[in-house]
């Protein structure tokens, strides 16, 4: 939803007659159609959010499989890879919980 600005009295780039810069008015109010369109979606896009969450879960699983199947990390890597997998899984769980909460809330009238 783009905001439109209206310049007072002078074309763009010109100052006032007394040398002060041109001032700008507040953004114009959106019309009713723009307001209705902005309110049409009541939550996050479910498909995109689910794909992001599932991508995080796949990354977690692949990190752990890679650690034990074909990587031979140093001591630091042996700690970092599982720790990073746990953090990514925790974010996926938080995202899933937020998505469920957003879908279960009643729409505002």
C-alpha positions as CSV (number, residue, x, y, z in Angstrom):
1,X,0.0,0.0,0.0
2,X,2.0,3.0,-1.2
3,X,1.8,6.3,0.7
4,X,1.3,9.4,-1.3
5,X,2.8,12.7,-0.2
6,X,1.6,16.1,-1.4
7,X,4.0,19.1,-1.7
8,X,2.6,22.4,-0.4
9,X,2.5,25.3,-2.9
10,X,5.7,24.7,-4.8
11,X,6.8,22.1,-7.4
12,X,9.3,19.6,-6.2
13,X,12.8,20.9,-5.7
14,X,11.9,24.5,-5.1
15,X,11.9,26.3,-1.8
16,X,9.5,28.8,-0.4
17,X,9.6,32.5,-1.5
18,X,11.5,33.4,1.7
19,X,14.2,30.8,1.1
20,X,13.1,28.1,3.5
21,X,12.8,24.6,2.1
22,X,9.4,23.3,0.9
23,X,7.5,21.4,3.6
24,X,5.6,18.3,3.1
25,X,2.1,17.5,4.4
26,X,1.3,14.3,6.2
27,X,0.7,11.2,4.0
28,X,-2.8,11.1,2.6
29,X,-5.2,8.7,4.2
30,X,-5.7,5.4,2.3
31,X,-9.2,5.1,0.7
32,X,-11.7,2.5,1.9
33,X,-10.7,-0.1,-0.8
34,X,-7.0,0.0,0.4
35,X,-8.1,-0.4,4.0
36,X,-10.3,-3.4,3.2
37,X,-7.5,-5.0,1.2
38,X,-5.0,-4.5,4.0
39,X,-7.4,-6.1,6.5
40,X,-8.3,-9.1,4.2
41,X,-5.4,-11.3,5.5
42,X,-5.7,-12.0,9.2
43,X,-2.6,-14.1,9.6
44,X,0.6,-15.2,8.0
45,X,0.6,-17.0,4.7
46,X,0.2,-20.6,5.8
47,X,1.9,-22.3,2.9
48,X,5.1,-20.2,3.1
49,X,5.3,-20.4,6.8
50,X,4.9,-24.2,6.8
51,X,7.6,-24.5,4.1
52,X,9.9,-22.5,6.2
53,X,9.2,-24.6,9.3
54,X,9.6,-27.9,7.4
55,X,12.9,-26.6,5.8
56,X,14.2,-25.9,9.3
57,X,13.3,-29.4,10.4
58,X,15.0,-30.9,7.3
59,X,18.1,-28.9,8.0
60,X,18.1,-30.2,11.6
61,X,17.9,-33.8,10.5
62,X,20.5,-33.4,7.7
63,X,22.9,-31.8,10.1
64,X,22.7,-34.7,12.5
65,X,22.9,-37.3,9.8
66,X,25.9,-35.6,8.2
67,X,27.7,-35.4,11.5
68,X,27.5,-39.1,12.0
69,X,27.4,-40.4,8.4
70,X,30.0,-38.6,6.4
71,X,31.6,-35.7,8.4
72,X,34.6,-36.1,10.6
73,X,34.6,-32.7,12.4
74,X,37.1,-31.4,15.0
75,X,36.2,-31.3,18.6
76,X,34.6,-27.8,18.1
77,X,32.6,-29.1,15.2
78,X,31.4,-32.1,17.2
79,X,29.9,-29.6,19.7
80,X,28.8,-26.9,17.2
81,X,26.9,-29.1,14.7
82,X,24.5,-30.7,17.3
83,X,24.1,-27.4,19.1
84,X,23.2,-25.6,15.9
85,X,20.7,-28.4,15.0
86,X,19.1,-28.0,18.4
87,X,18.8,-24.2,18.0
88,X,17.3,-24.6,14.5
89,X,14.8,-27.2,15.8
90,X,13.8,-24.9,18.7
91,X,13.1,-22.1,16.2
92,X,11.1,-24.4,14.1
93,X,9.0,-25.4,17.1
94,X,8.5,-21.7,18.0
95,X,7.5,-20.9,14.5
96,X,5.0,-23.8,14.4
97,X,3.5,-22.8,17.7
98,X,3.1,-19.2,16.5
99,X,1.5,-20.4,13.3
100,X,-1.0,-22.6,15.1
101,X,-1.7,-19.7,17.5
102,X,-2.3,-17.3,14.6
103,X,-4.7,-19.7,12.9
104,X,-6.7,-20.4,16.1
105,X,-7.3,-16.8,17.0
106,X,-10.7,-15.4,16.0
107,X,-10.7,-12.8,13.3
108,X,-11.1,-9.2,14.4
109,X,-14.3,-7.5,13.3
